Amino acid sequence: MEPLYQQTHKQVHEIQSHMGRLETADKQSLHLVENEIQASIDQIFSHLERLEILSSKEPPNKRQNAKLRVDQLKYDVQHLQTALRNFQHRRYTREQQERQREELLSRTFTTNGTQKKILDIANMLGLSNTVMRLIEKRAFQDKYFMIGGMLLTCVVMFLAVQYLT
């Protein structure tokens, strides 16, 4: 039992050092490091199953100590597994936020292009430049009305909360 325990204990410490590499790894090697850590954790779980069997076969005076050592290793490995999952979740969330950011940035350019197309179509329909400028001015003024309305709504809500509490 002792050689397998020592080997498993050594693997746990190796995984702990690999977890530090996760934070500094670039995107290409990140998946390789994650897969390597997960494979090591899976191997350790199989070693722990074997160690549990071996610890139950220890002499009664050593059995309690052997079970405690195996349980401690199991706890450490579960902690590492949770840390890996948390890191993967944070990475996935970060990647999703980056994709959403890129999508939003591309939408901005699309709306500008759409506004230009609408103006071109209006010119083709024969609307004069004066009418086009009035439309643009109106859109500009509407934006200020919208912002003013939002601010007024916030003030009313604030006053309602202050009055009711």
Backbone as CSV, one residue per row, in Angstrom:
resi,resn,N_x,N_y,N_z,CA_x,CA_y,CA_z,C_x,C_y,C_z
1,MET,0.813,-1.187,0.000,0.000,0.000,0.000,0.863,1.260,0.000
2,GLU,1.954,1.223,0.720,2.774,2.424,0.890,3.329,2.967,-0.433
3,PRO,3.853,2.122,-1.346,4.364,2.690,-2.614,3.254,3.372,-3.441
4,LEU,2.077,2.768,-3.481,0.967,3.356,-4.226,0.530,4.672,-3.586
5,TYR,0.521,4.713,-2.254,0.172,5.946,-1.554,1.174,7.048,-1.880
6,GLN,2.468,6.713,-1.813,3.509,7.708,-2.105,3.391,8.223,-3.544
7,GLN,3.144,7.301,-4.475,3.002,7.685,-5.881,1.786,8.615,-6.060
8,THR,0.684,8.277,-5.431,-0.524,9.083,-5.540,-0.323,10.446,-4.897
9,HIS,0.326,10.469,-3.745,0.607,11.721,-3.053,1.488,12.617,-3.926
10,LYS,2.464,12.023,-4.578,3.348,12.774,-5.474,2.547,13.350,-6.649
11,GLN,1.616,12.562,-7.194,0.795,13.038,-8.306,-0.085,14.218,-7.887
12,VAL,-0.598,14.179,-6.670,-1.417,15.283,-6.173,-0.587,16.565,-6.146
13,HIS,0.645,16.486,-5.671,1.501,17.673,-5.633,1.856,18.149,-7.045
14,GLU,2.028,17.217,-7.976,2.301,17.605,-9.365,1.101,18.352,-9.954
15,ILE,-0.093,17.875,-9.652,-1.298,18.542,-10.159,-1.396,19.941,-9.578
16,GLN,-1.064,20.087,-8.301,-1.112,21.419,-7.689,-0.163,22.379,-8.405
17,SER,1.000,21.899,-8.808,1.921,22.780,-9.544,1.399,23.052,-10.957
18,HIS,0.720,22.063,-11.575,0.131,22.273,-12.904,-0.999,23.290,-12.851
19,MET,-1.712,23.334,-11.727,-2.814,24.292,-11.599,-2.268,25.727,-11.681
20,GLY,-1.084,25.944,-11.170,-0.460,27.257,-11.284,-0.132,27.594,-12.731
21,ARG,0.190,26.590,-13.528,0.479,26.812,-14.949,-0.766,27.217,-15.716
22,LEU,-1.940,26.838,-15.230,-3.177,27.179,-15.936,-3.334,28.684,-16.081
23,GLU,-3.009,29.418,-15.030,-3.195,30.863,-15.041,-2.268,31.552,-16.033
24,THR,-1.097,30.979,-16.274,-0.116,31.629,-17.140,-0.070,31.039,-18.544
25,ALA,-0.802,29.971,-18.799,-0.746,29.310,-20.109,-1.449,30.152,-21.164
26,ASP,-0.927,30.082,-22.397,-1.603,30.776,-23.492,-2.774,29.932,-23.978
27,LYS,-3.591,30.512,-24.864,-4.843,29.860,-25.254,-4.630,28.524,-25.947
28,GLN,-3.542,28.393,-26.716,-3.305,27.145,-27.442,-2.962,25.999,-26.491
29,SER,-2.089,26.259,-25.533,-1.666,25.186,-24.634,-2.603,25.019,-23.444
30,LEU,-3.550,25.932,-23.278,-4.460,25.881,-22.136,-5.272,24.589,-22.124
31,HIS,-5.832,24.220,-23.283,-6.636,22.994,-23.344,-5.776,21.755,-23.089
32,LEU,-4.538,21.778,-23.563,-3.643,20.641,-23.310,-3.358,20.486,-21.822
33,VAL,-3.098,21.600,-21.153,-2.812,21.552,-19.713,-4.057,21.082,-18.953
34,GLU,-5.240,21.595,-19.346,-6.478,21.163,-18.688,-6.696,19.661,-18.866
35,ASN,-6.509,19.176,-20.085,-6.704,17.747,-20.345,-5.684,16.903,-19.582
36,GLU,-4.472,17.392,-19.495,-3.433,16.678,-18.750,-3.800,16.596,-17.265
37,ILE,-4.273,17.704,-16.713,-4.669,17.722,-15.300,-5.855,16.793,-15.075
38,GLN,-6.843,16.843,-15.962,-8.026,15.996,-15.801,-7.651,14.514,-15.892
39,ALA,-6.746,14.170,-16.811,-6.309,12.774,-16.924,-5.595,12.331,-15.647
40,SER,-4.775,13.206,-15.078,-4.076,12.871,-13.834,-5.068,12.698,-12.687
41,ILE,-6.074,13.560,-12.634,-7.085,13.444,-11.574,-7.849,12.137,-11.708
42,ASP,-8.199,11.769,-12.934,-8.898,10.501,-13.152,-8.030,9.313,-12.727
43,GLN,-6.747,9.394,-13.043,-5.834,8.318,-12.643,-5.724,8.254,-11.116
44,ILE,-5.682,9.393,-10.474,-5.594,9.411,-9.010,-6.848,8.814,-8.396
45,PHE,-8.032,9.105,-8.976,-9.259,8.508,-8.447,-9.208,6.984,-8.531
46,SER,-8.653,6.452,-9.623,-8.546,4.991,-9.719,-7.549,4.458,-8.686
47,HIS,-6.462,5.222,-8.446,-5.509,4.817,-7.399,-6.173,4.853,-6.025
48,LEU,-7.022,5.857,-5.808,-7.693,5.969,-4.509,-8.635,4.799,-4.262
49,GLU,-9.317,4.338,-5.292,-10.184,3.164,-5.136,-9.354,1.957,-4.711
50,ARG,-8.216,1.796,-5.362,-7.320,0.682,-5.009,-6.780,0.863,-3.589
51,LEU,-6.434,2.097,-3.224,-5.925,2.360,-1.878,-6.979,2.088,-0.807
52,GLU,-8.235,2.377,-1.102,-9.304,2.081,-0.133,-9.400,0.580,0.116
53,ILE,-9.287,-0.174,-0.954,-9.329,-1.643,-0.796,-8.134,-2.114,0.018
54,LEU,-6.970,-1.580,-0.314,-5.762,-1.997,0.408,-5.791,-1.551,1.873
55,SER,-6.359,-0.372,2.137,-6.395,0.100,3.533,-7.332,-0.752,4.383
56,SER,-8.360,-1.306,3.772,-9.259,-2.167,4.553,-8.605,-3.516,4.848
57,LYS,-7.540,-3.845,4.127,-6.832,-5.113,4.370,-5.636,-4.942,5.295
58,GLU,-5.392,-3.727,5.741,-4.293,-3.465,6.670,-4.603,-4.122,8.024
59,PRO,-3.561,-4.364,8.828,-3.803,-4.879,10.187,-4.626,-3.871,10.984
60,PRO,-5.426,-4.341,11.919,-6.330,-3.452,12.671,-5.641,-2.255,13.317
61,ASN,-4.426,-2.402,13.794,-3.769,-1.285,14.461,-3.299,-0.211,13.468
62,LYS,-3.167,-0.529,12.182,-2.747,0.440,11.164,-3.904,0.873,10.268
63,ARG,-5.012,0.170,10.363,-6.139,0.413,9.450,-6.691,1.827,9.582
64,GLN,-6.898,2.295,10.807,-7.465,3.633,11.022,-6.576,4.711,10.407
65,ASN,-5.277,4.614,10.652,-4.342,5.591,10.112,-4.325,5.535,8.580
66,ALA,-4.351,4.339,8.033,-4.330,4.190,6.575,-5.589,4.793,5.954
67,LYS,-6.730,4.555,6.570,-7.984,5.113,6.045,-7.977,6.644,6.124
68,LEU,-7.445,7.196,7.205,-7.356,8.650,7.329,-6.466,9.249,6.240
69,ARG,-5.349,8.595,5.969,-4.449,9.088,4.925,-5.122,9.036,3.558
70,VAL,-5.848,7.963,3.271,-6.554,7.833,1.990,-7.668,8.879,1.903
71,ASP,-8.381,9.087,2.995,-9.448,10.095,3.002,-8.887,11.497,2.776
72,GLN,-7.716,11.768,3.356,-7.085,13.077,3.154,-6.703,13.267,1.692
73,LEU,-6.154,12.228,1.092,-5.828,12.306,-0.337,-7.084,12.523,-1.177
74,LYS,-8.144,11.806,-0.809,-9.405,11.938,-1.549,-9.929,13.376,-1.447
75,TYR,-9.848,13.948,-0.268,-10.285,15.329,-0.069,-9.453,16.288,-0.924
76,ASP,-8.125,16.084,-0.919,-7.244,16.945,-1.711,-7.570,16.859,-3.197
77,VAL,-7.832,15.656,-3.687,-8.125,15.473,-5.108,-9.477,16.093,-5.460
78,GLN,-10.445,15.947,-4.572,-11.746,16.574,-4.827,-11.608,18.088,-4.860
79,HIS,-10.765,18.616,-3.997,-10.509,20.062,-3.989,-9.873,20.495,-5.316
80,LEU,-8.914,19.715,-5.801,-8.275,20.031,-7.084,-9.276,19.940,-8.234
81,GLN,-10.142,18.941,-8.186,-11.165,18.770,-9.224,-12.092,19.998,-9.238
82,THR,-12.483,20.451,-8.066,-13.351,21.632,-7.976,-12.631,22.879,-8.482
83,ALA,-11.362,23.020,-8.141,-10.594,24.177,-8.603,-10.480,24.165,-10.130
84,LEU,-10.283,22.996,-10.712,-10.209,22.890,-12.177,-11.540,23.268,-12.810
85,ARG,-12.626,22.779,-12.239,-13.954,23.114,-12.775,-14.217,24.622,-12.669
86,ASN,-13.853,25.220,-11.549,-14.039,26.665,-11.378,-13.229,27.443,-12.409
87,PHE,-11.996,27.011,-12.640,-11.165,27.679,-13.639,-11.791,27.548,-15.023
88,GLN,-12.265,26.343,-15.364,-12.891,26.139,-16.670,-14.146,26.993,-16.810
89,HIS,-14.917,27.098,-15.729,-16.127,27.907,-15.771,-15.784,29.386,-15.979
90,ARG,-14.774,29.883,-15.264,-14.353,31.274,-15.440,-13.855,31.518,-16.863
91,ARG,-13.093,30.568,-17.403,-12.580,30.713,-18.765,-13.730,30.721,-19.762
92,TYR,-14.681,29.824,-19.581,-15.831,29.770,-20.478,-16.635,31.071,-20.415
93,THR,-16.836,31.592,-19.217,-17.567,32.848,-19.052,-16.819,33.994,-19.716
94,ARG,-15.506,34.023,-19.540,-14.688,35.077,-20.148,-14.762,35.005,-21.673
95,GLU,-14.668,33.787,-22.224,-14.758,33.626,-23.678,-16.131,34.037,-24.192
96,GLN,-17.167,33.687,-23.459,-18.526,34.065,-23.856,-18.685,35.582,-23.834
97,GLN,-18.144,36.232,-22.834,-18.220,37.694,-22.763,-17.459,38.337,-23.921
98,GLU,-16.309,37.759,-24.276,-15.553,38.296,-25.410,-16.339,38.147,-26.705
99,ARG,-16.992,36.987,-26.900,-17.810,36.793,-28.105,-18.955,37.793,-28.142
100,GLN,-19.625,37.993,-27.006,-20.730,38.947,-26.961,-20.232,40.360,-27.227
101,ARG,-19.077,40.690,-26.712,-18.509,42.022,-26.936,-18.231,42.229,-28.413
102,GLU,-17.613,41.244,-29.039,-17.325,41.351,-30.469,-18.614,41.479,-31.284
103,GLU,-19.621,40.727,-30.883,-20.906,40.791,-31.581,-21.521,42.185,-31.446
104,LEU,-21.461,42.740,-30.248,-22.011,44.083,-30.040,-21.234,45.138,-30.824
105,LEU,-19.916,44.990,-30.860,-19.122,45.954,-31.623,-19.449,45.879,-33.109
106,SER,-19.675,44.684,-33.620,-20.008,44.565,-35.041,-21.406,45.102,-35.314
107,ARG,-22.303,45.005,-34.349,-23.652,45.547,-34.526,-23.634,47.057,-34.681
108,THR,-22.751,47.730,-33.964,-22.669,49.181,-34.045,-22.390,49.618,-35.482
109,PHE,-21.443,48.939,-36.102,-21.108,49.295,-37.475,-22.268,48.966,-38.417
110,THR,-22.989,47.911,-38.127,-24.117,47.527,-38.968,-25.202,48.595,-38.921
111,THR,-25.507,49.123,-37.726,-26.558,50.140,-37.642,-26.135,51.407,-38.355
112,ASN,-24.853,51.774,-38.274,-24.387,52.951,-39.007,-24.544,52.732,-40.501
113,GLY,-24.216,51.560,-40.968,-24.377,51.236,-42.383,-25.833,51.247,-42.790
114,THR,-26.704,50.777,-41.916,-28.137,50.761,-42.203,-28.671,52.181,-42.309
115,GLN,-28.252,53.068,-41.417,-28.712,54.458,-41.465,-28.282,55.105,-42.780
116,LYS,-27.074,54.820,-43.217,-26.597,55.388,-44.476,-27.427,54.874,-45.649
117,LYS,-27.752,53.580,-45.622,-28.575,53.012,-46.700,-29.952,53.655,-46.725
118,ILE,-30.540,53.895,-45.550,-31.862,54.532,-45.491,-31.793,55.941,-46.075
119,LEU,-30.729,56.676,-45.745,-30.573,58.018,-46.295,-30.401,57.976,-47.806
120,ASP,-29.644,57.011,-48.312,-29.473,56.873,-49.758,-30.801,56.573,-50.440
121,ILE,-31.599,55.690,-49.833,-32.905,55.353,-50.417,-33.812,56.576,-50.402
122,ALA,-33.783,57.354,-49.314,-34.615,58.550,-49.233,-34.202,59.556,-50.303
123,ASN,-32.894,59.684,-50.547,-32.430,60.572,-51.612,-32.935,60.099,-52.969
124,MET,-32.922,58.784,-53.160,-33.403,58.246,-54.443,-34.899,58.508,-54.604
125,LEU,-35.629,58.521,-53.491,-37.071,58.751,-53.576,-37.397,60.224,-53.848
126,GLY,-36.415,61.083,-53.772,-36.642,62.473,-54.128,-36.818,63.397,-52.951
127,LEU,-36.523,62.969,-51.757,-36.612,63.874,-50.621,-35.466,64.869,-50.715
128,SER,-35.753,66.103,-50.456,-34.723,67.132,-50.576,-33.740,67.044,-49.417
129,ASN,-32.619,67.709,-49.602,-31.607,67.728,-48.544,-32.133,68.424,-47.298
130,THR,-33.000,69.412,-47.465,-33.563,70.113,-46.317,-34.405,69.163,-45.468
131,VAL,-35.251,68.377,-46.136,-36.086,67.413,-45.414,-35.198,66.368,-44.726
132,MET,-34.136,65.959,-45.399,-33.225,64.963,-44.804,-32.566,65.530,-43.544
133,ARG,-32.154,66.811,-43.587,-31.542,67.427,-42.417,-32.543,67.557,-41.272
134,LEU,-33.812,67.857,-41.606,-34.839,67.940,-40.563,-35.055,66.580,-39.901
135,ILE,-35.020,65.526,-40.711,-35.184,64.165,-40.159,-34.021,63.838,-39.226
136,GLU,-32.805,64.154,-39.649,-31.640,63.884,-38.805,-31.705,64.702,-37.513
137,LYS,-32.131,65.983,-37.627,-32.249,66.844,-36.445,-33.290,66.287,-35.481
138,ARG,-34.393,65.805,-36.029,-35.452,65.230,-35.211,-34.950,63.989,-34.462
139,ALA,-34.181,63.145,-35.158,-33.624,61.952,-34.514,-32.694,62.355,-33.379
140,PHE,-31.920,63.404,-33.581,-31.008,63.894,-32.552,-31.794,64.407,-31.343
141,GLN,-32.873,65.165,-31.607,-33.698,65.694,-30.531,-34.423,64.576,-29.789
142,ASP,-34.871,63.566,-30.534,-35.565,62.438,-29.904,-34.673,61.725,-28.904
143,LYS,-33.390,61.683,-29.195,-32.463,61.029,-28.271,-32.445,61.785,-26.941
144,TYR,-32.433,63.104,-26.983,-32.436,63.882,-25.746,-33.760,63.740,-24.992
145,PHE,-34.873,63.663,-25.724,-36.155,63.425,-25.062,-36.160,62.071,-24.355
146,MET,-35.577,61.068,-24.996,-35.527,59.733,-24.400,-34.681,59.764,-23.121
147,ILE,-33.519,60.405,-23.181,-32.642,60.468,-22.000,-33.335,61.246,-20.881
148,GLY,-33.997,62.350,-21.241,-34.720,63.125,-20.236,-35.841,62.317,-19.603
149,GLY,-36.555,61.549,-20.422,-37.628,60.706,-19.895,-37.092,59.637,-18.950
150,MET,-35.944,59.063,-19.299,-35.356,58.043,-18.423,-34.944,58.663,-17.090
151,LEU,-34.338,59.851,-17.140,-33.932,60.513,-15.904,-35.150,60.874,-15.049
152,LEU,-36.202,61.387,-15.691,-37.423,61.732,-14.963,-38.026,60.489,-14.310
153,THR,-38.036,59.371,-15.032,-38.557,58.114,-14.476,-37.735,57.682,-13.255
154,CYS,-36.409,57.798,-13.354,-35.554,57.427,-12.224,-35.834,58.306,-11.008
155,VAL,-36.016,59.613,-11.230,-36.296,60.531,-10.124,-37.632,60.176,-9.480
156,VAL,-38.658,59.892,-10.296,-39.971,59.528,-9.753,-39.873,58.244,-8.945
157,MET,-39.138,57.262,-9.474,-38.990,55.992,-8.742,-38.251,56.222,-7.426
158,PHE,-37.207,57.053,-7.445,-36.457,57.348,-6.231,-37.355,58.017,-5.189
159,LEU,-38.132,58.991,-5.629,-39.019,59.679,-4.707,-40.091,58.742,-4.162
160,ALA,-40.599,57.836,-5.002,-41.599,56.875,-4.540,-41.010,55.959,-3.483
161,VAL,-39.787,55.504,-3.695,-39.135,54.628,-2.715,-38.885,55.397,-1.421
162,GLN,-38.443,56.644,-1.530,-38.171,57.450,-0.336,-39.475,57.707,0.440
163,TYR,-40.542,57.985,-0.276,-41.799,58.287,0.353,-42.419,57.048,1.008
164,LEU,-42.283,55.892,0.329,-42.935,54.670,0.834,-42.145,53.972,1.920
165,THR,-40.867,54.314,2.086,-40.095,53.624,3.131,-39.818,54.511,4.308
